Amino acid sequence: MSLVIEAAAGSITVPDSTLLAIAVAAAERVEGVRVLRRRGIDLEERVVRLALAARRGESLLGLGQAAQNEVAESLAAMCGIEARVEITIGELE
């Protein structure tokens, strides 16, 4: 599925794989976070699901919230969409 944005000069299509790449890059900007292979996006529900590996000894709540904020802000800035971001801490490193 793709995000299709209608503009004055025509449409702009952003595939879900590109949206996921934006989300992964944004989450990994948070120090102490690595995105695992379990990830997905549902454009109809406007939700991104990411599984993260977190650095041992860090606040899991803090890392999760920081990743949520980075992902939501990046998708809004780059694609103009508001998305809910669901995080699972799947591993400690």
Order of alpha helices (4+ residues) and beta strands (2+ residues): beta-beta-alpha-beta-beta-alpha-beta
